[in-house]
């Protein structure tokens, strides 16, 4: 058996060095691509929460959806739970006030308010509020709405909102959540 001898010369050293540099460059490229993918994911992450403003001195009550994230939140569904029943807001033309009026007919007399729909596909831009409804200026309307809402909440009114990012990642917030929960 003959022994195979490997002789080092400048051509072989140069070729091995070039291959090593190419492999190292490929590894760095893969690492940077992974970092860019993570950065892109975080740059479109919506973070939604429900907030309300109650100003008794000005007779103003406002219910808003806030997106504290850095990307738009696209509404997929709004579900209301009350007295053991599940209600899709689409059954009420996607207006929360219509649902509240169905449970508390006395709210039909509220005149000084503005309202917005929660249709599927509505995009709430980053760092903005989306006003769901607001009552303003009328002490009677303010007291009627806040007392009715308080009564409904004490009787178990709860909500669930499912939304997604522009990369189709889905989250859900609900009445007792401390923040969005990722779905899927």
KAUR-V571108 format. One record per residue. N is the residue number from 1. SS is DSSP state (@ for helix, = for strand, . for the rest). D_FIRST is the distance of its C-alpha to the first C-alpha in Angstrom with 1 decimal. Layout:
BEGIN
n=[N N]
ss=[SS SS]
d_first=[D_FIRST D_FIRST]
END
This chain:
BEGIN
n=[1 2 3 4 5 6 7 8 9 10 11 12 13 14 15 16 17 18 19 20 21 22 23 24 25 26 27 28 29 30 31 32 33 34 35 36 37 38 39 40 41 42 43 44 45 46 47 48 49 50 51 52 53 54 55 56 57 58 59 60 61 62 63 64 65 66 67 68 69 70 71 72 73 74 75 76 77 78 79 80 81 82 83 84 85 86 87 88 89 90 91 92 93 94 95 96 97 98 99 100 101 102 103 104 105 106 107 108 109 110 111 112 113 114 115 116 117 118 119 120 121 122 123 124 125 126 127 128 129 130 131 132 133 134 135 136 137 138 139 140 141 142 143 144 145 146 147 148 149 150 151 152 153 154 155 156 157 158 159 160 161 162 163 164 165 166 167 168 169 170 171 172 173 174 175 176 177 178 179 180 181 182 183 184]
ss=[. . . . . . . . . @ @ @ @ @ @ @ @ @ @ @ @ @ @ @ @ @ @ @ @ @ @ @ @ @ @ @ @ @ @ @ @ @ @ . . . . = = = = = = = = . . . . = = = = = = = = . . . . . = = = = = = = = = = . . = = = = @ @ @ @ . . . @ @ @ @ @ @ @ @ . @ @ @ @ @ . . . = = = . . . . . . . = = . . . = = = = = = = = . . . @ @ @ @ @ @ @ @ @ @ @ @ @ @ @ @ . . . = = = = = = = . . . . . = = = = = . . . . . . = = . .]
d_first=[0.0 3.7 6.5 9.3 12.4 15.8 18.6 22.1 24.8 28.4 27.8 25.2 27.4 30.5 29.0 27.8 31.3 33.1 31.3 32.1 35.7 35.9 34.8 37.2 40.0 39.5 39.8 43.0 44.4 44.0 45.6 48.5 49.1 49.4 51.9 53.9 54.0 55.4 57.9 59.1 59.6 61.7 63.6 65.1 65.8 69.4 71.1 74.4 77.2 80.9 83.5 87.3 89.9 93.3 96.0 99.2 101.3 100.6 100.5 97.0 94.1 90.9 87.7 84.6 80.9 79.0 75.5 74.2 70.7 69.2 69.0 71.5 72.3 73.0 75.3 74.1 76.7 79.5 80.5 83.5 84.0 87.5 89.2 86.2 85.9 83.3 84.5 82.5 84.2 83.9 86.8 89.0 88.0 85.5 88.3 88.3 92.0 92.6 90.9 92.9 96.1 95.3 95.1 97.9 100.4 102.5 99.9 101.4 104.1 101.7 102.5 101.0 97.3 94.4 91.4 88.1 86.1 82.7 81.4 77.8 75.8 77.9 75.7 76.7 75.4 73.7 76.1 79.1 81.7 82.7 86.3 86.8 90.5 93.0 96.7 98.7 102.2 104.1 104.7 105.6 102.4 100.2 101.7 101.5 97.8 96.6 98.6 97.3 93.7 94.2 95.6 92.7 90.1 91.9 91.9 88.1 87.5 83.7 81.5 77.9 76.6 73.2 71.9 68.7 67.1 66.3 62.7 64.2 63.5 66.4 68.4 71.5 74.3 77.0 80.2 78.7 75.3 74.4 72.5 70.6 68.2 65.2 65.1 62.2]
END
